[in-house]
Amino acid sequence: MNNSALVLNSLALFYALCGGWLIIATQLRTARAVRLLSSPSGVMEEAASAQRGNRLFMRVGGLCLGLALLLSIASALV
């Protein structure tokens, strides 16, 4: 067994878990905000800063998942 491949796969798993958790937590946070801000007349818009934060968290989560994919591919080549 190649030790460097194991290390790369472990790092890929770590980044995948972190990125997946970040995306899921952001989706749950957004759904909770919509649920809390909803009124009988409809849904109020989220604050612009909250939307920017959610976009940032989604991008970072996506980057983590992309990095995990690249590390996994690199470990297969090692």
Secondary structure as the mmCIF struct_conf table of DSSP 4:
data_model
#
loop_
_struct_conf.conf_type_id
_struct_conf.id
_struct_conf.beg_label_comp_id
_struct_conf.beg_label_asym_id
_struct_conf.beg_label_seq_id
_struct_conf.end_label_comp_id
_struct_conf.end_label_asym_id
_struct_conf.end_label_seq_id
HELX_RH_AL_P HELX_RH_AL_P1 ASN A 3 LEU A 37
STRN STRN1 SER A 38 SER A 39
TURN_TY1_P TURN_TY1_P1 PRO A 40 SER A 41
STRN STRN2 GLY A 42 VAL A 43
HELX_LH_PP_P HELX_LH_PP_P1 MET A 44 ALA A 47
HELX_RH_AL_P HELX_RH_AL_P2 ALA A 48 LEU A 77
#
